[in-house]
Amino acid sequence: MSPITTQILDTASGKPAAGVAVVLERKTHTAGWQAVAEGVTDVDGRLNDLLSTREAFLPGHYRFIFETAAYFLLQGIECFYPQVTVSFAVKDAQQHYHVPVLVSPHSYSTFRGR
């Protein structure tokens, strides 16, 4: 399992948000934000395989960018937030970081999961 994972739950429908494109970026001192991984959420709204266990996982600032407009458009729903960006700090690269997002067409929230 990737050291950084995420899950998206659609609170308006009460179901996982499957098929959401997600980009994981890391902030560097020289080049700013750089994409390190990308994927699409599975039928459970999860993305568990962003980084392989062989890749270097370093402390630093990371962010997820969730493409919510495309997800809601496929359902025929207009949304207020076309993208949801969640930034977070990795202090200890030996830990696992799970970043769930609860989303609806007009709101979102997040927390550090387990």
C-alpha positions in Angstrom: 0.0 0.0 0.0 1.1 3.5 -0.8 2.4 5.6 2.2 -0.2 8.2 1.2 -3.7 7.2 0.4 -7.1 8.9 0.0 -10.8 8.2 -0.2 -13.6 10.4 -1.4 -17.2 10.0 -0.2 -20.1 11.8 -1.8 -22.2 13.0 1.1 -25.0 14.1 -1.2 -25.6 10.7 -2.6 -24.3 8.7 0.4 -22.0 6.7 -1.8 -18.2 6.6 -2.5 -17.1 9.0 -5.3 -15.8 6.5 -7.9 -13.9 7.7 -11.0 -12.5 10.9 -9.6 -9.1 11.9 -11.1 -6.6 12.8 -8.4 -3.1 14.3 -8.6 -0.6 14.2 -5.7 2.0 17.0 -5.7 5.0 17.7 -3.5 6.4 21.2 -3.0 10.1 21.6 -3.8 12.3 24.5 -2.9 13.5 25.0 -6.4 10.6 24.2 -8.7 7.5 24.8 -6.6 4.7 22.2 -6.8 5.6 19.0 -8.7 3.3 16.1 -9.6 4.6 12.9 -8.0 1.6 10.6 -8.7 -1.9 10.5 -10.2 -4.7 8.1 -10.3 -8.5 7.6 -10.4 -10.6 6.5 -7.4 -12.0 3.0 -7.5 -15.6 1.9 -6.9 -15.1 2.4 -3.2 -13.8 6.0 -3.8 -10.3 4.9 -2.7 -6.9 5.5 -4.2 -4.5 3.2 -2.4 -1.7 2.7 -4.9 -0.4 6.3 -5.6 3.2 5.6 -4.5 4.9 2.3 -4.6 6.8 1.1 -1.5 10.0 1.3 -3.6 9.7 5.0 -4.3 11.4 7.5 -2.0 8.9 9.0 0.4 10.2 12.2 2.0 9.0 14.6 4.6 7.6 17.8 3.2 4.5 19.6 2.0 2.1 17.6 -0.2 -1.3 18.3 -1.7 -4.0 16.4 -3.4 -6.0 17.9 -6.3 -9.4 16.3 -6.8 -11.2 16.9 -10.1 -14.7 17.2 -8.7 -16.3 19.0 -11.6 -15.9 16.1 -14.0 -17.3 13.7 -11.3 -20.4 15.7 -10.8 -20.8 16.5 -14.5 -21.1 12.8 -15.3 -24.1 12.8 -12.8 -25.7 15.8 -14.4 -25.0 18.0 -11.3 -23.5 21.4 -11.4 -21.0 22.0 -8.6 -19.5 25.1 -7.0 -16.0 23.6 -6.4 -14.6 22.4 -9.8 -11.5 21.2 -7.9 -10.8 20.4 -4.3 -7.2 21.0 -3.2 -6.0 19.6 0.1 -2.5 20.6 1.4 -0.9 18.7 4.2 2.5 18.3 5.9 4.4 15.1 6.2 6.7 15.2 9.2 7.6 11.5 9.6 7.9 9.6 6.4 7.8 6.3 8.3 4.1 6.9 9.1 1.1 6.3 6.8 -0.9 9.3 5.7 -4.6 8.8 4.8 -6.5 11.9 3.7 -10.2 11.3 3.3 -12.5 13.9 1.6 -16.2 14.3 2.1 -17.6 16.1 -0.9 -21.0 17.4 -2.2 -21.8 19.7 -5.0 -21.6 22.8 -2.7 -19.2 21.8 0.1 -16.3 19.6 1.2 -14.4 18.7 4.3 -11.3 16.6 5.1 -9.5 15.1 8.1 -6.5 12.9 8.7 -7.6 9.4 8.7 -6.0 6.1 9.7 
